[in-house]
């Protein structure tokens, strides 16, 4: 009996406490709409660029060697300076060659005298032969002597011209304009001109324009040929392909040129083909051997949509953006991304003109979720260089 009373009292107390408690509010069925910012993509006609690394090279590189042997008498240039075509670089002692010229001049004079003498004798013999005073054999002998004298004169004249050339070659001049290296031989040293062993005196390289050699992979070459076949991009074999270049300390590819040469075969060892771009270098700041990056058109022109790079998210290797519809609902949209242009990312496919794309707040958005959109300044205003 005592147990039943105690149980009844506990039940009554629990009922009274339950009546005093208010029911807990039901959880909300829809989360609060996140605040996001958006932009309307800028639509532009764009092309994709393919980038390659390369090295600068001189169009003309000349090794200055002497054509005659002798002792170096003078050096006439400042090492590392800019020089013009036909500038005097070195002078070899000319005295031995001056003596040879004088000797050859004397030989020519002697040969001329011999020609005049034999010609006079032949003329006299011809008169006597007409009178029957000498035999035909005597006439032929005098005629041959006159002919031999003419030959000796021509030979002496050739030797004189060669001697004068050798004397001229004692002054060693630059065959091109450009920048000269250091003098490899100093005054007083013997310089030889014996074929492959001829003494290297210095080198000269031309600088304007300047070349940049690059290596294009097989896939790129096949792509370019397909683009040419489709009429989307000119081939370097049939026209000028635009090329842009930047040096190691530059950005934005400020140097404008063109591709002027593509090799005739692929290198099987590297799987690449050699190509060459030409760039103006009027201030001579670029020099052979510099590292450079070169870009060339990698597609035909197409309509691209430009948005800030941070608006793009990744889903297991797939790029996507959030597009806001007229009801402020965010929708998942896959896109194909291109390169950066003026700090904006090119979207090749996946967007339409006038659509609103989430920029800030991407991680808080879910597909089909309502959002509170706020516009960012127009893309053109934030990127005045566009």
C-alpha positions in Angstrom: 0.0 0.0 0.0 2.9 2.4 0.8 4.4 1.6 -2.6 1.3 2.5 -4.5 0.9 5.9 -2.8 4.5 6.8 -3.6 4.1 5.8 -7.3 1.0 7.9 -7.5 2.7 11.0 -6.0 5.6 10.7 -8.5 3.2 10.4 -11.5 1.4 13.5 -10.4 4.6 15.5 -10.0 5.8 14.5 -13.5 2.5 15.6 -15.0 2.6 19.0 -13.3 6.2 19.6 -14.5 5.2 18.6 -18.0 2.4 21.1 -18.1 4.7 24.0 -17.1 7.2 23.3 -20.0 6.7 25.1 -23.4 7.2 23.1 -26.6 10.6 23.6 -28.4 10.5 25.4 -31.8 10.6 23.1 -34.8 13.9 23.3 -36.8 13.8 25.5 -39.9 13.3 23.5 -43.1 15.3 26.0 -45.3 18.7 27.5 -44.4 19.3 31.2 -44.6 20.3 32.5 -48.0 24.1 33.3 -48.1 25.3 36.7 -49.2 27.4 36.5 -52.4 28.9 38.9 -54.9 28.6 38.5 -58.6 29.8 39.8 -62.0 28.4 39.8 -65.4 31.2 38.3 -67.7 32.8 40.6 -70.2 32.5 39.1 -73.7 35.4 39.5 -76.0 36.8 38.0 -79.2 39.9 36.2 -78.0 42.4 33.6 -79.0 44.4 31.1 -77.0 48.2 31.3 -76.9 50.7 28.5 -76.7 53.9 29.3 -74.8 57.4 28.0 -75.5 60.9 28.6 -74.0 63.8 29.5 -76.2 67.2 31.2 -76.5 68.1 34.3 -78.4 70.6 34.0 -81.3 72.2 36.4 -83.7 71.2 36.3 -87.4 74.8 36.8 -88.3 77.8 35.6 -86.3 81.3 36.1 -87.9 84.6 34.8 -86.7 87.2 37.3 -87.6 90.4 35.6 -89.0 93.2 37.0 -91.0 93.5 36.1 -94.7 97.3 36.7 -94.6 100.0 35.8 -92.1 102.1 38.3 -90.3 102.8 40.1 -87.0 99.8 42.0 -85.5 100.7 45.6 -85.5 97.5 47.5 -84.4 94.1 46.8 -82.7 91.6 49.4 -83.7 88.4 48.7 -81.7 87.1 48.9 -78.2 86.2 45.5 -76.9 82.5 44.9 -76.6 81.6 48.0 -78.5 79.1 48.6 -81.3 80.8 48.7 -84.7 79.7 49.4 -88.3 80.2 47.4 -91.4 83.8 47.8 -92.8 85.2 49.3 -89.6 88.9 48.6 -89.2 89.5 46.1 -86.4 93.2 44.9 -86.8 96.2 45.8 -88.9 99.0 43.3 -89.7 102.5 44.6 -90.5 102.1 45.5 -94.2 105.8 45.9 -95.2 106.4 42.3 -96.5 103.3 42.6 -98.7 104.3 46.1 -99.9 107.6 44.6 -101.0 105.8 41.8 -102.9 103.6 44.4 -104.6 106.6 46.4 -105.8 108.2 43.1 -107.1 105.1 42.2 -109.0 104.8 45.7 -110.5 108.4 45.3 -111.8 107.6 41.9 -113.2 104.6 43.4 -115.0 106.7 46.2 -116.5 109.2 43.6 -117.7 106.5 41.5 -119.2 105.1 44.5 -121.0 108.5 45.3 -122.5 108.8 41.7 -123.7 105.3 42.0 -125.3 106.3 45.2 -127.1 109.5 43.7 -128.3 108.1 40.4 -129.6 105.2 42.3 -131.2 107.7 44.6 -133.1 109.8 41.6 -134.2 106.7 39.7 -135.4 105.6 42.8 -137.4 109.0 43.0 -139.1 109.1 39.3 -139.8 105.6 39.5 -141.4 106.9 42.1 -143.9 109.9 39.9 -144.7 107.8 36.9 -145.2 105.6 38.7 -147.7 108.8 39.3 -149.8 109.8 35.7 -149.4 112.9 36.8 -147.4 112.3 34.4 -144.4 110.9 30.9 -144.1 107.5 30.1 -142.7 109.2 28.3 -139.7 110.9 31.5 -138.7 107.6 33.4 -138.8 105.9 30.8 -136.7 108.7 30.9 -134.1 108.4 34.7 -133.8 104.6 34.5 -133.6 104.9 31.9 -130.8 107.4 34.2 -128.9 104.9 37.1 -129.1 102.1 34.8 -127.8 104.2 33.6 -125.0 105.0 37.2 -124.0 101.3 38.0 -123.9 100.8 35.0 -121.6 103.6 36.0 -119.3 102.1 39.5 -119.1 98.7 38.2 -118.1 100.3 35.9 -115.5 102.3 38.8 -114.1 99.2 41.0 -114.0 97.3 38.3 -112.0 100.2 38.0 -109.5 100.2 41.7 -109.1 96.5 41.8 -108.4 96.9 39.0 -105.8 99.8 40.9 -104.2 97.7 44.0 -103.9 94.8 41.9 -102.4 97.2 40.4 -99.8 98.4 44.0 -99.0 94.7 45.1 -98.6 94.1 42.1 -96.3 96.6 43.3 -93.8 93.8 45.7 -92.8 91.2 43.4 -91.2 87.7 45.0 -91.3 84.3 43.9 -90.0 82.1 42.4 -92.7 78.9 43.2 -90.7 77.6 45.8 -88.3 77.0 44.6 -84.7 78.8 44.1 -81.4 82.4 43.0 -81.3 83.9 40.6 -78.7 87.3 40.9 -77.1 90.6 40.8 -79.0 91.8 37.2 -78.8 95.3 38.2 -80.0 97.3 41.3 -78.9 99.8 43.5 -80.6 103.1 41.9 -81.5 101.8 38.3 -81.9 102.2 36.2 -85.0 98.9 35.7 -86.9 98.6 32.8 -89.3 96.1 32.3 -92.2 96.7 28.6 -92.8 93.2 27.2 -93.5 91.5 25.7 -90.4 94.5 26.7 -88.3 94.0 30.4 -89.1 94.2 32.5 -86.0 90.9 33.6 -84.5 91.1 37.3 -83.7 87.6 38.1 -82.4 83.9 37.6 -83.2 81.2 40.0 -84.3 77.4 39.4 -83.9 74.6 41.3 -85.4 71.8 42.4 -83.0 69.0 44.0 -84.9 66.9 42.1 -85.6 67.4 39.2 -83.3 66.3 35.6 -83.5 64.7 33.4 -80.9 64.8 29.6 -81.5 62.1 27.4 -79.9 61.2 23.7 -80.0 57.6 22.9 -80.7 56.2 19.5 -79.7 54.6 17.1 -82.2 51.1 17.6 -80.8 51.3 21.4 -81.2 52.6 21.1 -84.8 49.7 18.8 -85.8 47.3 21.2 -84.1 48.6 24.2 -86.1 48.4 22.3 -89.3 44.8 21.3 -88.6 44.0 25.0 -87.7 45.5 26.0 -91.0 43.5 23.4 -92.9 40.3 24.7 -91.2 41.2 28.3 -92.1 41.4 29.4 -88.5 45.1 30.2 -88.3 47.8 30.9 -91.0 50.6 28.4 -91.3 54.2 29.7 -91.0 54.9 28.0 -94.3 52.4 30.2 -96.1 52.4 33.5 -94.1 53.6 35.3 -91.0 52.5 33.8 -87.7 52.5 36.4 -85.0 54.9 35.8 -82.1 55.3 37.6 -78.8 58.2 37.4 -76.5 59.3 38.3 -72.9 62.7 38.1 -71.3 63.4 36.6 -67.9 62.7 39.9 -66.1 59.7 40.9 -68.1 55.9 40.1 -68.1 53.2 40.7 -70.6 55.2 39.6 -73.7 56.1 43.2 -74.8 58.2 42.3 -77.8 56.2 41.7 -81.0 57.6 39.7 -84.0 56.8 36.8 -86.2 57.8 33.2 -87.0 60.0 33.2 -90.1 61.3 29.6 -90.2 60.1 26.1 -89.3 62.5 23.2 -89.8 61.7 20.5 -92.4 61.7 17.5 -90.0 61.0 16.4 -86.4 63.9 15.5 -84.2 63.2 11.9 -83.3 65.4 12.2 -80.2 63.3 15.0 -78.6 60.0 14.7 -80.5 60.1 18.4 -81.3 60.6 20.5 -84.4 62.8 23.6 -84.4 61.3 27.0 -85.2 62.6 30.6 -85.3 61.0 33.9 -84.4 62.3 37.3 -85.4 62.0 40.4 -83.2 63.2 44.0 -83.7 66.0 45.0 -81.3 66.7 48.7 -82.2 68.1 49.5 -78.7 70.4 46.5 -78.7 69.3 45.5 -75.2 68.7 41.8 -76.2 71.8 39.7 -76.8 72.4 36.2 -78.1 72.1 33.6 -75.4 69.4 35.3 -73.4 66.6 33.0 -72.1 63.1 34.0 -73.4 59.5 32.9 -73.4 57.7 33.0 -76.7 54.0 32.7 -77.3 52.2 32.1 -80.6 48.4 31.8 -81.4 47.2 28.3 -80.4 43.6 28.6 -81.7 41.4 30.5 -84.0 39.5 33.6 -82.8 36.4 32.8 -80.7 34.0 34.5 -78.3 35.2 34.2 -74.7 33.6 35.2 -71.4 36.0 36.8 -69.0 35.5 36.5 -65.2 37.7 36.7 -62.1 39.7 33.6 -61.5 38.4 33.2 -58.0 34.9 32.6 -59.3 35.9 29.2 -60.6 35.7 26.2 -58.4 36.9 22.6 -58.9 34.9 19.4 -58.6 37.2 16.4 -58.9 39.0 17.9 -61.9 36.0 19.6 -63.4 35.8 23.3 -63.4 32.5 24.9 -62.5 30.9 28.2 -61.5 27.7 29.3 -59.8 25.2 31.1 -62.1 22.4 33.1 -60.4 19.1 33.1 -62.2 16.3 35.7 -62.2 14.9 34.3 -58.8 18.3 34.6 -57.2 18.8 30.9 -57.2 22.3 29.5 -57.7 22.8 26.8 -60.3 25.8 24.6 -60.8 27.4 25.1 -64.2 30.3 23.3 -65.7 32.7 25.4 -67.8 35.7 25.0 -70.0 38.4 27.4 -68.9 41.1 29.0 -71.0 44.2 31.1 -70.1 44.3 34.3 -68.2 43.9 37.6 -70.1 44.4 40.9 -68.3 44.1 39.1 -64.9 40.8 37.6 -65.9 40.1 34.0 -66.8 38.7 33.2 -70.2 35.7 30.8 -70.2 35.6 29.0 -73.6 32.2 27.3 -73.1 29.5 27.1 -70.5 28.4 30.7 -70.1 26.0 32.9 -71.9 26.2 36.7 -72.3 24.5 38.6 -69.5 24.5 35.8 -66.9 25.4 36.6 -63.3 28.3 34.6 -61.9 29.1 34.2 -58.2 32.6 35.6 -57.4 32.8 35.9 -53.6 31.0 33.3 -51.4 31.5 30.4 -53.7 32.2 27.9 -50.9 28.9 28.8 -49.1 26.6 28.1 -52.1 24.7 24.9 -52.8 23.0 23.9 -56.0 19.5 25.2 -56.2 19.9 27.4 -53.1 18.6 31.0 -52.8 21.4 33.6 -52.4 21.6 37.3 -51.6 23.5 38.7 -54.6 25.4 42.0 -54.5 27.1 43.2 -57.7 30.8 43.8 -57.9 32.0 46.8 -60.0 31.9 46.1 -63.7 34.9 44.2 -65.0 36.0 47.0 -67.3 36.1 49.4 -64.3 38.3 47.1 -62.2 40.6 46.3 -65.1 41.0 49.6 -66.9 43.7 48.1 -69.2 41.2 45.9 -71.0 
